[in-house]
Structure formats: C-alpha cells, structure tokens
Amino acid sequence: MLDRPRFNPCYSVQTIEPDQVLIFSERESVCLNDRMTYLVASLIDGDRSSDDIIETIQWQMMPKEADLQDKVTLFQNVLNVSIQTQAVLFKLEKEGYLVEQNETLPSHLLTVCHHLDISPSQAEQQLKTIKVAVKSFGSASIEALITALEALKIQVISHPDQADLTVVLTDDYLHPNLAEFNGQALQTGRPWLLVKPVGTVIWLGPLFEPPQSACWQCLARRLQDNRPVESFIQRAKSGAVSQVTVPSASQRFLASTVQTALGMAATEVFKWTVAGSNHRLSNTLITYDTLTLQSQVHCA
C-alpha cells in the first residue's frame, strides 16, 4: 500500500455526493459508485498518508454514541472499516489511479508510463540503468535528438560501444558507413535504431536487435532492388562514367519536419527504455509522409 497516495496526474477526479467518483483522462473515463470509494477519494490529496485516511474514515463511520457501550461491536466496526478502506486504496493503486506522492518522475512521464502500462518504479529503474548513444551518418545533426532524449530523462552517452541502444540518424538508409556499423552491431549484439529525419517522408526504424532480429544488410538488399535508377548510376560510377553523382532528395528538407521526426524517434526510444522492448519497431520500418500525414508500416 502506498504511504502517501495521490491521484495519477494523468487523471482528473471529481467526487459527487453521496457515492460517486468520476475518474477521467484523455484516453478513458470511469464512474465508480460506492460509498467507501467516495469517502477515500475525497481524502486523497497527496498530503494525508494512508494511515491518516484510514483513521479519518474510522471516525466518520464510528457507531452512534448509544452503541459505544459494546466494546466488542465497536472494535469489530473499526476493524471492518479499516479493512474496507485498505481494500479501496489497494484497488485504486492496482488500477493505476494512485501513485506515491514523492514519486520523482515528472507528471508528463508518469502519464505516458501509465498508458504504456508501465509502473512508475519500473520506469524509474530503467531510466537510471539504460544508456543511449546517438550517431549520424550524413547531414542529420545529433544535437536536437540528444536534447529531446535528455528532456525525457534518458541518459545519453558519447560511446556506442558502452550504450545499451544506439540511435543512428542518416539521410540515406543505404549510406556506405551503415555497413560497417551493422557489422559491429552483429559482433557485439548491441541493439540499434535507424532513423531518417530528413526529407518529406520520415523513416523510423527498424529497431535491430541482433541476433534475434533481421540485420541492416537484409534491408539494404531490398532497398537496392527498389532503386533501379540509382543502382544503374552506381554501376556507371564504378565504370567509365566516373563523374556521375547520385543526388539525394532527402538533403532538401524543412526544419519543422526534422523536429517532428526527432520527436517521434525520442518517444520510441523512451518506450524502449522504460519497457525494455519496443515491439512496434522491432523488425519494422514505419514511414510518415509529412505532406499527406499518412504512415505506412513495412516489415524488414
């Protein structure tokens, strides 16, 4: 049982005499019709301890003065009220409606964790333990993503070989440096997330988790098959037409869409950090068209 409970900040709570408690958030709403729940909810303010709440309700439900002569009945009544009050507190905590008053996670992170069905204690422990690195191959800058990650209380370090997860930004999923990085990841077994934040179409994922998941080389082969013109130019470059260059449309972009991409990436890294996994992006590439606001899911 929580020592000093308060309602989860993702919820608004209203109590209505004599026995209704309305609990609602952005994603759900609940109406509880129970007198004891009403009494308990009316006393939860983050200042009172659970013991204070139990004691207050015991006094509120004390038998009439005429019944005080029977000490056995009085004791039984106090015990029953205590048990009922504790049961309500346990239930509200189990449903995620209550958190500890001294919870150190910011309210906005508590809200996200609740909707992810992650307990505050698990999230806090994961955020203290997990370390994330950020690299860039191409024109994408890492500073804005680092700022976004740190705002989510994620520990960012400089060296990928010491990180639990590395986020790799690139303007091309076929960037030549990715082959070497993929080889290193396969050797160390360290997971990494690939992101293209530039261009009109954002690419997010896959989350590579060697040796369980597919690797970048598998994805690269499929991408090469879908780029016949660029493949032809690359072959020409290796032959007689050495002056031919392959333009990258992704190098022309809006700063606003880059921020959108980095925000999405930071959110997915936060999910992976607190949950220990991110099944949505594992072996999956998600593309988001910033012009049409449409997204597509592609299996890697």
C-alpha positions in Angstrom: 0.0 0.0 0.0 1.2 3.5 -0.8 2.5 5.6 2.0 1.2 9.0 0.9 -1.1 8.4 -2.1 -2.1 11.0 -4.7 -4.1 10.6 -7.9 -2.1 9.8 -11.0 -1.5 13.2 -12.8 -3.0 11.8 -16.0 -6.4 11.7 -14.3 -8.9 14.4 -13.3 -11.1 13.3 -10.4 -14.5 14.5 -9.2 -16.5 13.3 -6.3 -20.2 13.7 -6.1 -22.3 13.1 -3.0 -23.2 10.6 -1.8 -21.2 7.8 -3.5 -20.0 8.7 -7.0 -16.3 9.1 -8.1 -15.6 10.2 -11.7 -12.1 9.5 -12.9 -11.3 10.6 -16.4 -8.3 11.2 -18.7 -7.5 11.8 -22.4 -8.0 8.1 -23.1 -10.6 6.8 -20.7 -13.3 7.6 -18.2 -14.7 5.6 -15.2 -17.6 6.2 -12.9 -17.3 4.4 -9.5 -20.5 4.1 -7.5 -19.5 3.1 -4.0 -19.8 5.0 -0.7 -16.5 3.8 0.7 -14.7 4.7 -2.6 -16.3 8.1 -2.4 -15.0 8.6 1.2 -11.5 7.5 0.3 -11.3 9.6 -2.9 -12.5 12.7 -1.0 -9.5 12.4 1.3 -6.7 11.7 -1.2 -4.8 14.9 -1.6 -1.1 13.9 -1.5 -0.7 15.3 2.0 -2.6 12.7 4.0 -0.9 9.3 4.5 -2.8 6.1 4.0 -2.9 5.7 7.8 -4.4 9.2 8.1 -7.1 8.3 5.6 -8.0 5.1 7.4 -8.1 6.8 10.7 -10.3 9.7 9.4 -12.8 7.3 7.9 -12.9 5.2 11.0 -14.0 8.3 12.9 -16.5 9.2 10.2 -18.1 5.8 10.4 -18.0 5.4 14.2 -21.2 3.9 15.6 -23.7 6.2 17.4 -23.0 7.0 21.0 -25.6 4.5 22.2 -23.6 1.7 20.6 -20.3 2.6 22.3 -21.2 0.5 25.3 -20.5 -2.6 23.4 -16.7 -2.6 23.1 -16.7 -5.8 21.0 -19.0 -4.3 18.5 -17.0 -1.1 18.4 -13.7 -3.0 17.8 -15.3 -5.1 15.1 -16.7 -1.9 13.4 -13.3 -0.2 13.5 -11.6 -3.3 12.1 -14.1 -3.7 9.3 -13.8 0.0 8.3 -10.0 -0.4 8.3 -10.1 -3.5 6.1 -12.6 -1.8 3.6 -10.6 1.4 3.4 -7.4 -0.5 2.7 -9.2 -2.6 0.1 -10.2 0.6 -1.7 -6.7 2.0 -1.6 -5.2 -1.2 -2.9 -7.8 -1.4 -5.7 -7.2 2.3 -6.8 -3.5 1.7 -6.8 -3.7 -1.6 -8.8 -5.8 0.2 -11.4 -3.2 2.8 -11.8 -5.3 5.6 -10.4 -2.9 6.3 -7.5 0.8 7.0 -7.3 3.2 7.8 -4.4 3.3 11.5 -3.5 7.1 11.5 -3.5 7.3 10.0 -7.0 10.3 11.5 -8.7 9.2 11.1 -12.3 7.8 14.3 -13.8 4.0 14.3 -14.3 4.1 14.1 -18.1 6.3 11.0 -18.0 4.1 9.4 -15.4 1.2 9.9 -17.7 2.9 8.2 -20.6 4.1 5.3 -18.5 0.6 4.8 -17.2 -0.8 4.5 -20.7 2.0 2.1 -21.6 1.1 0.0 -18.5 4.5 0.6 -17.0 4.7 1.1 -13.3 6.5 4.3 -12.0 9.0 2.2 -10.1 9.9 0.1 -13.2 10.2 3.2 -15.4 12.4 5.0 -12.8 14.7 2.0 -12.5 15.0 1.6 -16.3 15.8 5.3 -16.8 18.5 5.0 -14.1 20.0 1.9 -15.8 19.7 2.3 -19.6 22.2 4.4 -21.5 21.7 5.6 -25.1 24.1 6.8 -27.7 23.4 8.9 -30.9 25.4 8.8 -34.1 24.9 10.4 -37.5 25.9 9.3 -41.0 25.1 12.1 -43.4 23.7 15.6 -42.9 21.5 14.9 -39.9 22.6 16.6 -36.8 22.5 14.8 -33.4 22.2 17.7 -31.0 18.5 18.2 -31.3 17.8 14.5 -30.7 20.1 14.4 -27.7 18.2 17.4 -26.2 14.9 15.6 -26.8 16.1 12.4 -25.2 17.5 14.2 -22.2 14.2 16.0 -21.8 12.7 12.5 -21.3 15.2 11.8 -18.6 17.1 9.3 -20.8 20.8 9.0 -20.2 22.8 9.9 -23.3 26.5 8.9 -23.6 29.1 9.5 -26.3 30.3 6.0 -27.0 28.1 3.5 -28.7 30.2 0.6 -27.5 29.1 1.4 -24.0 25.5 2.1 -24.8 22.5 -0.2 -24.4 21.0 1.3 -27.5 22.4 3.4 -30.3 20.2 5.7 -32.4 21.7 6.2 -35.9 20.5 9.2 -37.9 21.1 9.2 -41.6 19.8 10.9 -44.8 20.0 7.6 -46.7 19.3 4.1 -45.5 22.0 2.9 -48.0 24.7 5.2 -46.6 28.0 3.3 -47.0 29.0 3.7 -43.4 26.0 1.8 -42.2 27.5 -1.5 -43.5 30.5 -1.2 -41.1 28.3 -0.1 -38.2 25.9 -3.0 -38.8 28.9 -5.4 -38.8 30.0 -4.1 -35.4 26.5 -4.4 -34.0 26.3 -8.0 -35.2 29.6 -8.7 -33.4 28.6 -7.1 -30.1 24.9 -8.0 -30.1 24.0 -4.4 -29.3 20.6 -3.1 -30.5 20.3 0.0 -32.6 17.6 2.1 -34.1 17.8 3.6 -37.6 16.1 6.9 -38.4 15.9 9.2 -41.4 14.7 12.5 -40.1 15.2 14.5 -43.3 13.1 14.7 -46.5 9.4 14.9 -46.9 9.0 11.3 -45.9 10.3 10.4 -42.4 11.7 6.9 -41.9 11.6 5.4 -38.4 13.1 2.0 -37.7 13.7 -0.8 -37.9 14.9 -1.5 -34.4 17.7 -4.0 -35.0 18.3 -6.4 -32.1 21.0 -8.9 -33.0 20.9 -11.8 -33.1 17.1 -12.1 -32.7 16.1 -9.7 -35.5 17.0 -9.2 -39.1 20.0 -7.1 -39.9 20.6 -3.9 -41.9 22.1 -6.0 -44.7 18.8 -7.7 -45.3 17.0 -4.3 -45.5 19.7 -2.9 -47.7 19.3 -5.6 -50.4 15.5 -4.9 -50.5 16.1 -1.2 -50.8 18.6 -1.6 -53.6 16.1 -3.7 -55.5 13.6 -0.9 -55.3 16.1 1.7 -56.6 16.8 0.6 -60.1 17.8 4.1 -61.4 20.2 4.8 -58.5 21.6 1.3 -58.8 22.3 1.9 -62.5 24.0 5.2 -61.7 26.2 3.5 -59.0 27.2 0.8 -61.5 28.0 3.6 -64.0 30.1 5.4 -61.5 32.2 2.3 -61.0 32.7 2.1 -64.8 33.5 4.6 -67.4 31.1 7.3 -66.3 33.0 8.2 -63.2 31.8 11.8 -63.0 28.1 10.8 -62.4 26.8 11.6 -59.0 23.7 10.4 -57.2 21.6 13.3 -55.8 19.9 12.8 -52.5 16.4 14.3 -52.4 16.4 13.9 -48.7 19.0 16.6 -48.3 16.3 19.2 -49.1 14.1 19.4 -46.1 12.1 21.6 -43.7 13.5 22.2 -40.2 9.9 21.7 -38.9 9.6 18.1 -40.3 13.1 17.2 -38.9 11.9 18.3 -35.5 8.8 16.1 -36.0 11.0 13.1 -36.9 13.3 13.6 -33.9 10.4 13.9 -31.5 8.9 10.7 -32.8 12.3 8.9 -32.5 12.8 10.2 -29.0 9.3 9.0 -28.0 10.0 5.5 -29.3 13.4 5.4 -27.5 11.6 6.3 -24.3 9.1 3.5 -24.8 12.0 1.0 -25.4 13.8 2.3 -22.3 11.0 2.0 -19.8 9.5 -1.2 -21.2 12.8 -3.0 -22.1 11.4 -3.5 -25.6 9.6 -1.9 -28.5 7.7 -4.5 -30.5 6.2 -1.8 -32.7 9.6 -1.1 -34.3 11.3 -4.4 -33.9 12.0 -5.6 -37.5 9.6 -2.9 -38.7 10.2 0.3 -40.7 7.5 3.0 -40.4 7.4 5.8 -43.0 5.5 9.0 -42.3 4.6 11.3 -45.2 4.8 14.9 -43.9 2.8 16.2 -46.9 -0.2 13.8 -46.7 0.1 12.9 -43.0 -0.1 9.2 -44.0 2.0 6.5 -42.4 2.9 3.1 -43.7 4.3 0.0 -42.0 6.9 -2.1 -43.7 8.3 -5.4 -42.4 12.1 -5.5 -42.5 
